[in-house]
Amino acid sequence: MADTTEVLAPLTPEELRKTDAYWRACNYLSAGMIYLRANPLLREPLKPEHIKNRLLGHWGSDPGQSLIWVHLNRLIKKYDLNVMYISGPGHGAPATLANCYLEGYYSEIYPDKSRDEAGLLKFFKQFSFPGGIGSHCTPETPGSIHEGGELGYSISHAYGAAFDNPDLIVTVAVGDGEAETGPLATSWHSNKFLNPIRDGAVLPVLHLNGYKIANPTILARIPHDELEALLIGYGHKPYFVEGDDPPAMHQKMASTLEQCILEIRALQQHARSTGEATRPRWPMIVLRSPKGWTGPKQVDGHKVEGSWRAHQVPVADPATNKKDLKIVEDWLRSYKPEELFDANGTLIPELQELAPSGPRCISANLHANGGLLRKELELPDFRDYAVVVKAPGAAYGLPTDVLAHFLAEVMRRNMNSFRVFGPDETASNKLTAIYAASKKTWLAEYKPEDADGGELDVAGRVMEMLSEHTLEGWFEGYVLTGRHGFFSSYEAFIHIIDSMFNQHAKWLEKSKKELSWRAPVPSINLLITSLVWRQDHNGFTHQDPGFLDVVTNKSPDVVRIYLPPDANCLLSVADHCLRSRDYVNVVVADKQEHLQYLTMKDAVTHCTKGIGIWDWASTDDGEAPDVVMACAGDIATMESLAAVAILKEHFHDLKIRFVNIVDLFRLMPASEHPHGLSDRDFDSLFTTDKPVIFNFHSYASLIHKLSYRRNNHENIHVRGYKEKGNINTPLELAILNQIDRFDLAIDVIDRVPRLQPIGAHVKEWLKGQIIDSINYAHAEGIDKEEIRNWKWAK
């Protein structure tokens, strides 16, 4: 490893002077945006009225981050590099914003933040200010694909951006507080999936400034050799840049960063010239510098620089405390802004020359606005993969297996822009057919037995790792840089990425609705399978359909939920999702065998409408129904149809309208969602005074939430998962939660007035069926033959 005491001097005295001056300008802007609302260049003595009334922001990591950025600029110009920068430290935006502004691209995007004193004042004032921008690298920040408000995703986002971008180098600053999170810890293993031939490179810079908000950081407090061993164990070649003397640190960073860039290029050149895609030991940097470096040393007798007190606002009360005001003024003047900016308030020309120009400028890198680079997927006709349906509900099929053959062809046609992600469950989720197009990416050790069904390949495009966090981070980085993908996961454990989903949905909403300069990006497509109703063999821990509740909390402008009831509907939905932009699409479809209902033509029509009446399953013949049987989800659909069959057999003149829902958001009023149903359409489907028995895949409360403003809501009776279950048969699990055919039929009898006086005998028979079914399951460990192979009969 590099000798941390070795001092190399690649910078000439003149280069060092300019580099330090540019860095001082970055630090001045980072501090200024936290404190100043007037007098942006200190052209007059600092006064209380120049200070913001509410001081918000994070100073601690900014000088270290700017050190990285400034030295990247030198190498970008020297070697014509294509570089992205990701800021991992929480609330670490001041450094990124300062560099964006000094490069000039910020003013191109936001002309009112011009490169003069007036523009600088607006730039300062907007930061963490009502009507302005937040203290993260929000979507408003040019050059950013990573907000950093929630910690742990910087490295996975960086690798996602690097996949299939062979000339891109993604430098990611990893906060040492962030490094304590679970998602960050697993993401170090991403280097086992980076192919040096076809992919770009990621250069992590672990920024050890020693403290979090109020505590020391773990990695900054372990011995040097232990930290080095940890990083080597993760598969990296760590270089250490340590110190607090700016001139020496500039020389160390210049030398070390250049060494890392040259190593990356050499590793890639070797792999690409020889065709050997073995996993190299990629370089990384450990940057140890004081927290709040170059800021106040002490305030009120307390150590600030190099302590947790530098994390946010180092000097708390300059507006009313004269001593604090003097500290802030001395601090800001220490950067000598009069030497950095001309009379107009513009960065002086000799410093402007240090930044790259055009798309080589980090803040203007096209990959950070990935929609500009997006290429449409070349998609096969999904109809070519249709299941032949001769009669509705007459035969069983595997929906996800059918989907896998479609996705395999999508993969074949888009071998540089489409990947499939899943946590060690691609085969479990019946998506094995994808391997015929591309196997699993694997650049770690191989063993002979891997050749027997291991499906591993250094050139694979199926991304499997047992960390939903890392997979989702890769996926987000991949789509935010303009590429496409599909992610499958067990339903109960997709909750692991609840927060990541939230953050991405918020990013999309801000980008889509408020930032016209951000081009639309491909959607995140999540296939939720191994569902609650077929987790009877795994038990209670694997039974949780609540991710849908999380999704519906987000803006309907950026999220959609689909519950295709059969394979042909799943194909139609998948094609739609792959073509969509700026959404998170959640598709719920089980991996087990299910009845197939609709021909491809009917499936396309049904999915296009999103909700509709199935005439072949209805008995109302266009007249006012006695009851509406509604359902959403594959098991819910089958049990509802079975309930209809029972009711038809016992009550020949009962008028049933059967409604199936594919697009869950169609239940919302059109006034609240562009794809929602108008009140008139809702009323025509669900009537205005008849009972509606709604059998739902997930928790019943979600349907009430989506439809509570609707007419007839008081007559909508929803059945869903009730947290009942363990090791059960499929029917027993349905019975425990009362979504089964027998309980549904009983519910209809109880709620249709004319059946109440005549249905007692049928109800008693249905109750007996429930008891018999449970007793049989407990005796035989399986459902009855007539249940397991039940089919719809005309």
C-alpha positions, 0 to 999 in steps of 0.5 A, spaced: 500 500 500 502 507 499 506 510 504 502 515 508 508 519 510 511 519 503 510 526 500 510 527 493 510 534 489 506 533 482 504 540 483 509 546 481 509 552 486 504 556 481 499 550 480 499 549 488 497 556 488 492 556 484 489 549 486 489 552 493 486 558 491 480 554 487 479 550 494 479 556 498 473 559 493 469 552 494 470 553 502 468 560 502 462 558 498 460 552 502 460 557 509 457 563 505 451 559 503 450 557 510 451 564 513 450 569 509 443 573 506 447 579 504 454 582 503 456 576 499 463 578 498 464 581 504 465 588 501 463 591 507 464 589 515 459 583 517 453 586 520 448 582 524 443 583 518 447 580 513 446 573 517 440 569 515 435 568 521 435 561 521 442 557 520 441 551 517 446 546 513 452 542 514 459 544 514 463 538 517 465 534 510 465 540 505 472 542 505 474 534 504 469 533 499 472 540 495 479 537 496 477 531 492 473 535 486 478 540 485 483 535 484 479 531 480 478 537 475 486 537 474 486 530 472 479 531 468 483 536 464 490 532 463 487 526 461 480 528 458 476 523 463 469 522 463 468 523 471 461 523 475 462 525 483 457 522 488 457 525 495 455 520 500 456 524 506 449 526 509 447 533 507 454 534 504 451 539 498 455 545 500 461 542 497 457 540 491 453 546 490 460 550 491 463 547 485 457 547 481 457 554 481 464 555 480 464 551 474 459 555 471 454 550 469 449 552 475 448 559 472 447 556 465 441 552 468 439 557 473 441 564 470 438 568 476 444 565 479 449 568 475 456 569 476 457 575 479 455 579 486 448 579 485 447 572 482 452 569 488 447 573 493 441 569 490 445 563 490 447 564 498 440 566 500 436 560 496 440 554 500 436 551 506 431 557 505 424 557 504 422 557 497 430 555 496 433 548 495 435 543 501 441 541 504 442 535 500 444 534 493 437 534 491 435 533 484 435 541 483 443 540 483 446 539 477 451 533 476 447 529 482 444 522 481 444 521 489 441 526 494 444 523 500 439 525 505 438 518 507 445 514 508 448 508 505 447 508 498 452 512 495 457 506 493 451 502 490 449 508 486 456 509 483 456 502 481 449 502 478 452 508 474 458 505 472 455 498 469 455 498 462 459 505 461 466 503 459 469 510 459 466 513 465 469 513 472 465 514 478 468 518 484 464 517 490 465 520 497 463 515 502 462 519 509 465 515 515 458 516 518 455 513 512 460 507 512 456 505 519 450 503 515 448 496 513 447 498 506 453 501 505 457 495 508 454 490 503 455 495 497 463 494 498 462 487 495 460 491 488 467 490 486 466 483 485 460 484 479 464 490 475 467 487 469 473 491 467 472 490 459 465 492 459 464 497 465 466 503 467 470 504 474 468 506 481 473 510 485 471 510 492 474 515 497 472 514 504 472 520 508 475 519 515 473 526 518 472 522 525 465 524 527 458 524 526 453 529 529 455 528 536 459 521 536 466 519 533 465 514 527 467 507 528 472 507 522 476 513 524 477 510 531 480 503 529 488 502 528 490 504 521 492 496 520 485 494 522 482 499 517 487 497 512 486 490 513 478 491 512 478 495 506 483 489 503 478 484 505 473 488 501 477 487 495 480 494 494 487 497 494 487 502 499 491 509 499 491 513 504 491 521 504 492 524 511 493 530 514 491 537 516 496 542 512 493 544 506 499 545 501 502 538 503 495 535 503 494 538 496 500 535 494 498 528 497 491 528 494 494 530 487 499 524 487 495 519 490 489 521 485 493 521 479 496 514 481 489 511 482 486 514 475 492 511 472 491 504 475 484 504 473 486 505 466 492 500 466 487 495 469 482 496 464 487 497 458 489 490 460 483 487 460 480 490 454 486 488 450 487 481 453 479 479 453 481 477 460 475 479 465 478 477 471 477 481 477 482 486 479 484 489 486 481 496 484 484 502 488 481 506 493 483 512 497 482 513 505 482 521 506 483 523 513 482 530 514 479 534 520 472 535 520 470 542 519 477 543 516 479 550 515 473 553 519 474 556 527 478 552 531 474 553 537 468 557 539 466 559 547 472 555 549 470 548 545 474 545 540 470 545 533 475 544 528 476 536 528 470 535 533 463 533 532 461 541 533 463 542 526 458 537 523 453 542 522 453 550 523 460 551 527 458 558 530 451 558 532 449 565 534 452 570 530 446 574 529 445 576 536 452 575 539 458 580 537 463 575 539 460 569 534 459 574 529 467 576 529 468 569 529 464 568 523 467 574 519 474 572 521 473 565 518 470 567 512 475 573 511 481 567 512 479 565 505 481 572 502 475 572 497 478 579 495 483 575 491 478 570 488 473 574 485 473 580 481 470 587 482 463 584 479 464 578 483 466 573 478 471 568 479 477 570 477 479 568 470 486 564 472 481 560 477 476 559 472 481 555 467 482 550 472 475 547 471 473 543 465 469 545 460 463 542 456 460 535 458 467 534 461 465 539 467 463 534 473 456 538 474 455 538 467 456 530 466 451 527 461 450 521 465 448 525 471 442 527 467 441 520 464 435 521 461 439 525 455 443 519 454 437 514 454 435 509 448 429 506 448 429 499 449 428 494 443 422 490 445 419 484 442 412 483 441 410 481 448 404 477 444 408 472 441 409 469 448 402 469 450 399 463 453 393 459 449 387 460 453 381 456 450 376 457 455 377 462 461 379 458 468 380 451 464 388 450 465 393 452 469 400 456 468 406 459 471 405 466 470 413 468 472 415 463 467 412 466 461 414 472 463 421 470 463 421 468 456 419 475 454 425 478 459 430 473 456 428 476 449 428 483 451 435 482 454 438 479 448 436 485 444 439 490 449 445 487 451 448 494 453 442 497 456 438 492 460 439 488 466 435 484 471 436 484 478 434 479 484 437 477 491 439 470 489 431 468 487 431 469 480 431 461 479 426 461 485 421 466 482 421 461 476 425 466 472 430 461 470 429 462 462 432 469 463 439 465 463 438 463 456 440 470 454 445 472 459 447 468 466 449 471 473 454 476 473 460 473 477 467 475 478 469 472 484 472 465 485 469 459 481 469 452 483 468 446 478 461 445 481 459 452 478 459 449 471 453 444 473 447 449 474 451 455 477 449 459 471 455 464 473 459 468 467 463 474 468 459 477 462 453 475 465 447 481 466 443 478 471 445 481 478 444 477 484 446 478 491 443 477 497 442 484 499 436 488 497 439 494 499 445 493 494 441 491 488 436 497 489 442 501 489 445 498 483 438 499 479 437 506 481 444 508 479 443 504 472 436 507 471 438 514 473 444 514 468 439 512 462 439 505 462 433 500 463 432 494 468 427 489 472 427 487 479 424 481 482 423 480 490 420 476 495 414 480 497 415 479 505 422 482 504 421 487 499 420 491 505 427 492 506 428 497 501 422 501 503 426 507 505 430 506 498 423 506 494 421 512 498 427 516 496 427 514 489 420 516 488 421 523 492 427 524 487 422 522 481 417 527 483 421 533 484 425 531 477 418 530 473 414 536 476 419 541 477 425 541 473 424 541 466 431 541 465 432 533 467 430 529 462 425 523 463 429 516 465 427 509 465 422 507 470 424 502 476 420 496 475 419 491 481 416 484 480 413 482 487 412 475 487 413 469 492 406 472 495 403 472 502 398 467 499 403 462 497 408 462 503 404 457 507 410 452 507 415 458 509 410 460 515 408 467 518 415 470 517 414 470 509 407 473 509 406 480 509 403 484 503 404 491 506 409 494 501 403 496 497 401 500 503 408 504 502 407 505 495 400 508 495 403 513 500 407 516 494 404 521 489 400 517 484 404 521 479 410 517 480 408 510 482 403 505 479 401 498 482 399 492 478 396 486 480 395 482 473 391 476 474 394 471 469 400 470 465 397 474 459 395 480 463 402 480 466 406 480 459 401 486 457 403 489 464 411 488 463 411 491 456 407 497 459 412 498 465 418 497 460 416 503 456 414 507 461 418 513 464 419 516 471 415 511 475 416 506 480 412 500 477 410 495 482 407 489 479 404 483 484 404 476 480 405 469 484 411 464 481 406 458 483 401 455 478 395 459 477 389 459 472 389 462 466 383 466 464 384 471 458 386 470 451 392 475 449 387 480 446 382 480 452 388 481 456 391 487 453 384 490 453 383 489 460 390 491 462 389 498 458 382 499 462 385 497 468 379 495 471 373 491 468 367 487 468 368 479 466 362 478 463 363 470 462 364 470 470 358 475 471 350 473 471 347 479 471 346 479 464 347 487 463 341 488 469 342 491 476 346 486 480 344 483 487 351 484 488 358 486 485 364 481 486 370 485 486 377 482 486 385 484 485 390 479 485 391 472 483 389 468 489 383 473 490 381 472 483 381 465 483 377 464 490 372 470 488 371 466 482 370 459 486 365 463 490 361 465 484 361 458 482 358 456 489 353 461 489 351 460 481 350 453 483 345 454 489 342 460 487 340 460 480 337 467 479 342 471 483 345 476 479 352 477 480 357 482 477 364 480 477 369 486 477 377 485 476 382 490 478 389 490 474 391 497 476 390 499 483 390 506 482 384 506 478 380 506 484 382 513 486 378 519 483 380 522 476 381 528 480 386 525 484 390 521 479 390 522 472 389 514 471 383 514 476 376 513 474 371 518 474 365 518 479 360 516 473 365 510 471 366 508 478 358 508 480 357 504 473 362 498 475 360 498 483 353 501 483 350 506 488 346 502 493 348 494 492 353 490 496 360 490 494 364 484 496 372 486 494 377 480 495 384 483 495 391 481 495 393 485 501 390 489 507 383 491 506 384 498 509 388 500 503 382 499 498 378 503 503 383 508 503 383 509 495 375 509 495 373 512 501 370 518 497 366 514 493 359 513 492 357 507 496 363 506 500 359 504 506 357 498 502 364 496 500 366 490 504 373 488 503 377 482 505 384 481 505 390 479 509 389 479 517 396 477 519 393 470 520 397 464 518 403 460 519 405 453 516 398 452 512 395 449 506 394 455 501 386 454 502 387 453 510 391 460 509 386 463 505 380 461 510 384 463 516 384 470 513 377 469 510 379 471 503 377 463 501 371 461 497 366 459 502 367 465 507 366 469 500 359 466 499 357 466 506 358 474 506 354 474 500 348 471 503 349 475 509 349 482 505 344 480 499 337 482 503 333 477 499 338 471 500 338 472 508 331 468 509 333 463 504 340 462 505 341 458 512 342 451 509 347 453 504 351 457 509 351 451 514 354 447 508 359 452 507 361 452 514 361 445 514 366 445 508 371 450 512 371 445 517 372 439 513 378 443 509 381 445 515 381 437 518 383 434 511 389 439 511 391 437 518 390 430 517 394 430 510 398 436 509 395 438 503 388 441 500 383 436 497 384 434 490 378 438 488 381 444 491 388 444 488 385 442 481 379 447 481 377 450 474 372 454 472 366 451 469 361 455 464 
